[in-house]
Amino acid sequence: MQLAKNLEMVTLLRKDLTQNLGRLLYCKETAQVTSLYVSMVAGIAFGLIVSIVNTRLLGPQRYGDFKFLINLFTFVATITTFGFFFSGGRLLAERRNEHIRDQLVGGLLTIASIISLLLIVILFVFSFFVDDLFHPGLGKIIRLFSPLLFIFPFKLCLENIMQGDNRIFQLAVFQRASQVFYLIGALTVSYLVPFSLTICLILQLGIAALVILIMSLLLKPALNGVRPILSQIYTENTIYGFQVYIGSLASVATAMLMGLLVGYLVNTTAVGFYSLALTVTMPLSFLPSAFGTTLFKTFANRTSIPKKAIFASIVLTGCILVAFLLLIDKVVVLAYSVEYSEVIPLAYIIAIGQVLHGFGDLMNRFLGAHGKGKELRNGTFIMGASIIVGCALLLPIYGAIGAAVTKLISGTLYCATMYYYYRKATGETEKKIA
């Protein structure tokens, strides 16, 4: 009798699991998550292809100049946003703001224009000193392309708008369009004329500018009556966006510091192995993060993360992780040769950290949708502190393995911190409802 009951229970559980998976496979959110995840993974592949094309067409010196300029433009854009785009994206996600959606988009694009002007002025002035500090000839190039530098703040702006407005398919296309068209353009032009740094930047920045202008028009912003909207975004930024901005700066600084510490405390070979292990494991964090980005607008109007989303992210990420652990040794040897076999044990360790970081990002999106800026900032600080401590204690003794363990520890602490703040946030919401 007991055996029959157990068999009946197993059958019911299996049926329920099948039904849940069936509903997940055919819902809009699943299609959005899939498109965004594919876009994120494709970004790594396209990034690798673009780097190969650029290195071969430009040569070591000009490729170095190109990467320096892009990193410079990206860095200045990051530090001049001040969190406004995070704030605007959150306001767009709230259902109570749907009647001013077009004005919010217009306000954010206005802010992006102001930040772009600031960015251009800063870099234009800096261009007169860059030749003495770095490499002769770069200052002239910065001044020549300064009108196109608006693309860097606008890219950050549009990504936050599309996340907050739940335009996930557009976001997936937007993130890859510039790379695809640049590859086509670079390969075509290189057959017609000698490829130079100037041509490379014309294609890179010009194509990105065109994509950004088209996407900005498709978002249908309303530019009339944006003054009160700008005031609303500013108020939100003092509470939420600026805190996230501080955390994002700390995250970027910590990531750069870790690479330097691995090189200083171990050697540059270890930096290469560790960096490659990070690259091959990165897609493991993408799926939970893609769920969070897709459901950001939903999160802003809910008291908790939907159980269906948690179930789907756990099941799908678990399947991807198992496949990764089974295949990564063969993939590394096949793709990079046996000389890179030291990457394999690093990848096993970092893989778990990346998965946990991805689930931390899922809860991060929920907290962000509810304006928990200080909590997100604190989570970044805790993760950064664990990286610094881990590097100081583990790198001198265990080398690259110590760096991998540090990544695992930081991912675990980040996920645990986000879960703590998530439980706290949902508890506060339940008390308000009660």
C-alpha positions as CSV (number, residue, x, y, z in Angstrom):
1,M,0.0,0.0,0.0
2,Q,2.8,2.5,1.0
3,L,4.7,1.6,-2.2
4,A,1.6,2.3,-4.3
5,K,1.2,5.7,-2.6
6,N,4.9,6.6,-3.1
7,L,4.6,5.6,-6.8
8,E,1.5,7.8,-7.2
9,M,3.3,10.7,-5.5
10,V,6.3,10.3,-7.8
11,T,4.0,10.2,-10.8
12,L,2.2,13.4,-9.7
13,L,5.5,15.2,-9.1
14,R,6.8,14.1,-12.5
15,K,3.6,15.4,-14.2
16,D,3.8,18.7,-12.3
17,L,7.4,19.1,-13.3
18,T,6.6,18.4,-17.0
19,Q,3.7,20.8,-16.9
20,N,5.8,23.5,-15.3
21,L,8.6,23.0,-17.9
22,G,6.0,23.1,-20.7
23,R,4.6,26.4,-19.5
24,L,8.1,27.8,-19.2
25,L,9.1,26.8,-22.7
26,Y,6.2,28.6,-24.3
27,C,5.9,31.9,-22.4
28,K,7.0,35.3,-23.5
29,E,9.5,35.7,-20.7
30,T,11.3,32.4,-21.7
31,A,11.7,33.7,-25.3
32,Q,13.1,37.0,-23.9
33,V,15.5,35.3,-21.6
34,T,16.6,33.0,-24.4
35,S,17.2,35.9,-26.8
36,L,19.1,37.9,-24.2
37,Y,21.2,34.9,-23.1
38,V,22.1,34.0,-26.7
39,S,23.0,37.7,-27.2
40,M,25.3,37.7,-24.2
41,V,27.1,34.5,-25.2
42,A,27.4,35.7,-28.8
43,G,28.9,38.9,-27.4
44,I,31.9,36.8,-26.1
45,A,32.3,35.0,-29.5
46,F,32.0,38.2,-31.5
47,G,34.3,40.0,-29.2
48,L,36.9,37.3,-29.7
49,I,36.4,37.5,-33.5
50,V,36.6,41.3,-33.6
51,S,39.8,41.2,-31.6
52,I,41.4,38.7,-34.0
53,V,40.4,40.8,-37.0
54,N,41.6,44.0,-35.5
55,T,45.0,42.6,-34.4
56,R,45.7,41.2,-37.8
57,L,44.5,44.3,-39.7
58,L,46.1,47.0,-37.4
59,G,49.3,45.3,-36.1
60,P,50.5,45.4,-32.5
61,Q,51.2,49.2,-32.2
62,R,48.0,50.5,-33.8
63,Y,45.9,47.8,-32.1
64,G,47.4,48.9,-28.8
65,D,46.5,52.5,-29.6
66,F,43.0,51.5,-30.5
67,K,42.4,49.5,-27.3
68,F,43.9,52.4,-25.2
69,L,41.4,54.9,-26.8
70,I,38.4,52.6,-26.4
71,N,39.3,51.9,-22.8
72,L,39.8,55.6,-22.2
73,F,36.5,56.6,-23.7
74,T,34.6,53.8,-21.8
75,F,36.3,54.7,-18.5
76,V,35.5,58.4,-18.7
77,A,31.9,57.6,-19.8
78,T,31.5,55.3,-16.7
79,I,32.7,57.9,-14.2
80,T,30.5,60.7,-15.7
81,T,27.1,59.0,-15.6
82,F,26.7,59.5,-11.8
83,G,24.0,56.8,-11.7
84,F,21.3,58.8,-13.6
85,F,20.6,56.0,-16.0
86,F,20.1,53.4,-13.2
87,S,17.6,55.8,-11.7
88,G,15.7,56.4,-14.9
89,G,15.5,52.7,-15.7
90,R,14.0,52.0,-12.3
91,L,11.4,54.7,-12.8
92,L,10.4,53.3,-16.2
93,A,9.9,49.9,-14.6
94,E,7.3,51.1,-12.1
95,R,3.7,50.7,-13.3
96,R,2.7,54.0,-11.7
97,N,4.9,55.8,-14.2
98,E,3.5,54.3,-17.4
99,H,1.6,57.5,-18.2
100,I,4.8,59.4,-18.4
101,R,6.8,56.7,-20.1
102,D,7.7,58.8,-23.2
103,Q,8.7,61.8,-21.1
104,L,10.9,59.6,-19.0
105,V,12.7,58.3,-22.1
106,G,13.0,61.9,-23.3
107,G,14.4,63.0,-20.0
108,L,17.0,60.2,-19.9
109,L,18.1,61.0,-23.5
110,T,18.4,64.7,-22.5
111,I,20.6,63.7,-19.5
112,A,22.6,61.5,-21.9
113,S,23.1,64.5,-24.2
114,I,24.4,66.6,-21.3
115,I,26.7,63.9,-20.0
116,S,28.0,63.4,-23.6
117,L,28.8,67.1,-23.9
118,L,30.7,66.9,-20.6
119,L,32.5,63.7,-21.8
120,I,33.5,65.4,-25.1
121,V,34.8,68.5,-23.3
122,I,36.9,66.5,-20.8
123,L,38.4,64.3,-23.5
124,F,39.0,67.3,-25.8
125,V,41.0,69.1,-23.1
126,F,42.8,65.8,-22.2
127,S,43.8,65.3,-25.8
128,F,46.3,68.2,-25.5
129,F,48.2,66.3,-22.8
130,V,47.8,62.7,-24.0
131,D,50.7,62.7,-26.4
132,D,53.2,63.6,-23.7
133,L,51.7,61.1,-21.2
134,F,51.2,58.1,-23.5
135,H,51.8,58.0,-27.3
136,P,52.4,60.8,-29.8
137,G,49.6,61.3,-32.3
138,L,46.7,60.1,-30.1
139,G,45.7,63.7,-29.1
140,K,44.9,64.6,-32.7
141,I,42.8,61.4,-33.1
142,I,40.8,62.1,-30.0
143,R,40.0,65.6,-31.2
144,L,39.1,64.3,-34.7
145,F,36.6,61.8,-33.3
146,S,35.3,63.8,-30.3
147,P,31.9,64.5,-32.0
148,L,31.2,60.7,-32.1
149,L,32.1,60.1,-28.4
150,F,28.4,60.6,-27.4
151,I,27.9,56.9,-28.2
152,F,29.5,55.8,-24.9
153,P,27.0,57.5,-22.5
154,F,24.1,56.9,-24.9
155,K,24.9,53.1,-25.0
156,L,24.6,52.9,-21.2
157,C,21.5,55.1,-21.3
158,L,19.7,53.0,-23.9
159,E,20.5,49.7,-22.2
160,N,18.9,50.9,-18.9
161,I,15.9,52.3,-20.8
162,M,15.3,49.0,-22.6
163,Q,15.7,47.0,-19.3
164,G,13.3,49.2,-17.4
165,D,10.8,49.3,-20.3
166,N,11.0,45.5,-20.8
167,R,12.2,45.8,-24.4
168,I,14.4,42.7,-24.1
169,F,14.3,41.6,-27.7
170,Q,15.4,45.1,-28.8
171,L,18.1,45.0,-26.1
172,A,19.5,41.7,-27.4
173,V,19.7,43.1,-30.9
174,F,21.1,46.4,-29.8
175,Q,23.9,44.8,-27.8
176,R,25.2,42.8,-30.9
177,A,24.2,45.0,-33.9
178,S,27.3,47.2,-33.8
179,Q,29.7,44.2,-33.6
180,V,28.1,42.4,-36.5
181,F,28.0,45.4,-38.8
182,Y,31.6,46.4,-37.8
183,L,32.9,43.0,-38.7
184,I,31.2,43.1,-42.1
185,G,32.5,46.7,-42.7
186,A,36.0,46.0,-41.5
187,L,36.4,42.9,-43.7
188,T,34.9,44.7,-46.7
189,V,37.0,47.9,-46.4
190,S,40.2,46.0,-45.7
191,Y,39.9,44.4,-49.2
192,L,39.5,47.8,-50.8
193,V,42.0,50.1,-49.0
194,P,44.8,49.7,-46.5
195,F,43.3,49.4,-43.0
196,S,44.4,52.1,-40.6
197,L,43.6,53.2,-37.0
198,T,41.5,56.1,-38.5
199,I,39.5,53.8,-40.7
200,C,39.0,51.4,-37.7
201,L,37.6,54.2,-35.5
202,I,35.4,55.6,-38.3
203,L,33.8,52.1,-38.7
204,Q,33.7,51.4,-34.9
205,L,32.3,54.7,-33.8
206,G,30.3,55.6,-36.9
207,I,28.4,52.3,-37.0
208,A,27.7,52.5,-33.2
209,A,26.5,56.1,-33.6
210,L,24.1,55.0,-36.4
211,V,22.7,52.1,-34.4
212,I,22.2,54.4,-31.3
213,L,20.4,57.1,-33.4
214,I,18.1,54.5,-34.9
215,M,17.3,52.9,-31.5
216,S,16.8,56.3,-29.9
217,L,14.2,57.2,-32.5
218,L,12.5,53.8,-32.2
219,L,12.0,54.4,-28.5
220,K,9.8,57.4,-29.4
221,P,10.9,59.8,-26.7
222,A,8.8,62.9,-25.8
223,L,11.1,65.9,-25.4
224,N,8.3,68.4,-24.5
225,G,7.7,69.1,-20.8
226,V,10.8,67.2,-19.6
227,R,11.8,69.7,-16.9
228,P,9.7,68.1,-14.1
229,I,10.8,64.7,-15.3
230,L,14.5,65.8,-15.0
231,S,13.7,66.9,-11.4
232,Q,12.0,63.5,-10.7
233,I,15.0,61.6,-12.1
234,Y,17.4,63.7,-10.0
235,T,15.4,63.0,-6.8
236,E,15.5,59.3,-7.5
237,N,19.2,59.5,-8.2
238,T,20.0,60.9,-4.8
239,I,18.1,58.0,-3.2
240,Y,19.0,55.1,-5.5
241,G,21.1,55.7,-8.6
242,F,24.1,57.4,-7.1
243,Q,24.5,54.5,-4.5
244,V,24.5,52.0,-7.4
245,Y,27.0,54.2,-9.3
246,I,29.4,54.1,-6.3
247,G,29.1,50.4,-6.1
248,S,29.7,50.0,-9.9
249,L,32.9,52.1,-9.6
250,A,34.1,49.9,-6.8
251,S,33.4,46.8,-8.8
252,V,35.3,48.0,-11.8
253,A,38.3,49.1,-9.6
254,T,38.3,45.7,-7.8
255,A,38.3,43.8,-11.1
256,M,41.2,45.8,-12.4
257,L,43.1,45.4,-9.1
258,M,42.7,41.7,-9.0
259,G,44.4,41.3,-12.4
260,L,47.2,43.5,-11.2
261,L,47.6,41.5,-8.0
262,V,47.7,38.2,-9.8
263,G,50.5,39.5,-12.0
264,Y,52.4,41.1,-9.1
265,L,52.0,38.3,-6.5
266,V,52.3,35.3,-8.9
267,N,53.4,36.1,-12.5
268,T,52.0,37.3,-15.9
269,T,51.5,33.7,-17.1
270,A,49.1,33.1,-14.2
271,V,47.2,36.3,-15.3
272,G,46.7,34.7,-18.8
273,F,45.5,31.4,-17.4
274,Y,43.2,33.1,-14.9
275,S,41.8,35.5,-17.5
276,L,41.1,32.7,-19.9
277,A,39.3,30.7,-17.1
278,L,37.1,33.7,-16.4
279,T,36.3,34.0,-20.1
280,V,35.2,30.4,-20.6
281,T,33.1,30.3,-17.4
282,M,31.4,33.7,-17.9
283,P,28.4,32.3,-19.7
284,L,27.5,30.3,-16.6
285,S,26.5,33.6,-14.8
286,F,24.6,34.9,-17.8
287,L,21.4,32.9,-17.5
288,P,20.2,34.0,-14.0
289,S,21.3,37.5,-14.9
290,A,19.3,37.3,-18.1
291,F,16.2,36.3,-16.1
292,G,16.8,39.3,-13.8
293,T,17.1,41.7,-16.7
294,T,14.1,40.3,-18.5
295,L,11.9,40.5,-15.3
296,F,13.2,43.8,-14.1
297,K,9.9,45.6,-14.9
298,T,7.9,42.8,-13.4
299,F,10.0,42.9,-10.2
300,A,9.2,46.6,-9.7
301,N,5.6,45.7,-9.4
302,R,5.8,42.5,-7.4
303,T,6.6,41.7,-3.7
304,S,9.0,38.8,-4.6
305,I,10.7,37.0,-7.4
306,P,8.1,34.7,-9.2
307,K,8.7,31.1,-8.1
308,K,8.5,30.1,-11.8
309,A,11.5,32.3,-12.6
310,I,13.5,30.8,-9.7
311,F,12.6,27.3,-10.7
312,A,13.5,27.9,-14.4
313,S,16.8,29.6,-13.6
314,I,17.9,26.8,-11.2
315,V,17.0,24.0,-13.6
316,L,18.4,25.5,-16.7
317,T,21.6,26.8,-15.1
318,G,22.1,23.4,-13.4
319,C,21.9,21.7,-16.8
320,I,24.4,24.1,-18.3
321,L,26.8,23.7,-15.3
322,V,26.7,19.9,-15.6
323,A,27.4,20.1,-19.3
324,F,30.2,22.6,-18.7
325,L,31.9,20.4,-16.1
326,L,31.7,17.4,-18.3
327,L,33.1,19.0,-21.4
328,I,35.4,21.9,-20.4
329,D,38.6,19.8,-20.3
330,K,38.1,18.6,-23.9
331,V,37.1,22.1,-25.1
332,V,40.1,23.8,-23.6
333,V,42.6,21.3,-25.1
334,L,40.8,21.3,-28.5
335,A,40.4,25.1,-28.7
336,Y,43.7,26.3,-27.1
337,S,46.0,23.2,-27.1
338,V,47.4,21.2,-24.3
339,E,49.7,24.0,-23.2
340,Y,46.7,25.7,-21.7
341,S,45.6,22.6,-19.6
342,E,46.3,24.6,-16.4
343,V,43.2,26.5,-17.2
344,I,41.0,23.4,-16.6
345,P,41.3,23.1,-12.8
346,L,40.8,26.9,-12.5
347,A,37.7,26.7,-14.6
348,Y,36.2,23.9,-12.4
349,I,36.5,26.2,-9.3
350,I,35.5,29.5,-11.0
351,A,32.5,27.8,-12.6
352,I,30.7,27.5,-9.2
353,G,31.6,31.1,-8.3
354,Q,30.2,32.3,-11.6
355,V,26.9,30.4,-11.1
356,L,26.5,31.9,-7.6
357,H,27.4,35.4,-8.9
358,G,24.7,34.9,-11.6
359,F,22.0,34.1,-8.9
360,G,23.3,37.1,-7.0
361,D,22.6,39.2,-10.0
362,L,19.1,37.8,-10.2
363,M,18.3,39.1,-6.7
364,N,20.3,42.2,-7.5
365,R,17.8,43.1,-10.3
366,F,14.9,42.6,-7.9
367,L,16.5,44.9,-5.3
368,G,17.3,47.4,-7.9
369,A,13.8,47.4,-9.2
370,H,12.7,48.3,-5.6
371,G,15.2,51.1,-5.2
372,K,17.5,49.4,-2.8
373,G,20.6,51.3,-3.9
374,K,22.5,51.2,-0.6
375,E,22.0,47.5,-0.4
376,L,23.4,47.0,-3.9
377,R,26.3,49.3,-3.0
378,N,27.0,47.3,0.2
379,G,26.9,44.0,-1.8
380,T,29.6,45.3,-4.1
381,F,31.7,46.5,-1.3
382,I,31.6,43.2,0.5
383,M,32.5,41.3,-2.7
384,G,35.3,43.7,-3.4
385,A,36.7,43.4,0.2
386,S,36.6,39.6,-0.1
387,I,38.6,39.8,-3.3
388,I,41.3,42.0,-1.8
389,V,41.6,39.8,1.4
390,G,41.5,36.6,-0.7
391,C,44.2,37.8,-3.0
392,A,46.4,38.9,-0.1
393,L,46.1,35.6,1.7
394,L,45.8,33.0,-1.1
395,L,47.8,34.3,-4.0
396,P,51.2,34.1,-2.4
397,I,50.6,30.5,-1.3
398,Y,48.5,28.9,-4.0
399,G,49.1,31.1,-7.1
400,A,46.5,30.9,-9.8
401,I,44.5,28.4,-7.8
402,G,44.3,30.9,-5.0
403,A,42.9,33.4,-7.5
404,A,40.2,30.9,-8.6
405,V,39.3,30.2,-5.0
406,T,39.1,33.9,-4.3
407,K,36.6,34.3,-7.2
408,L,34.6,31.4,-5.7
409,I,34.5,33.0,-2.3
410,S,33.6,36.4,-3.7
411,G,30.8,34.9,-5.8
412,T,29.5,33.0,-2.7
413,L,29.6,36.1,-0.5
414,Y,27.9,38.3,-3.2
415,C,25.1,35.7,-3.6
416,A,24.7,35.4,0.2
417,T,24.6,39.2,0.7
418,M,22.0,39.7,-2.1
419,Y,19.9,36.8,-0.6
420,Y,20.1,38.5,2.8
421,Y,18.9,41.8,1.5
422,Y,16.3,40.1,-0.7
423,R,14.8,38.3,2.3
424,K,14.9,41.6,4.2
425,A,13.2,43.5,1.4
426,T,10.4,40.9,0.9
427,G,9.9,40.8,4.7
428,E,9.4,44.6,4.8
429,T,7.0,44.4,1.9
430,E,4.9,41.7,3.5
431,K,4.7,43.7,6.8
432,K,3.4,46.7,4.8
433,I,0.7,44.6,3.1
434,A,-0.2,43.0,6.5
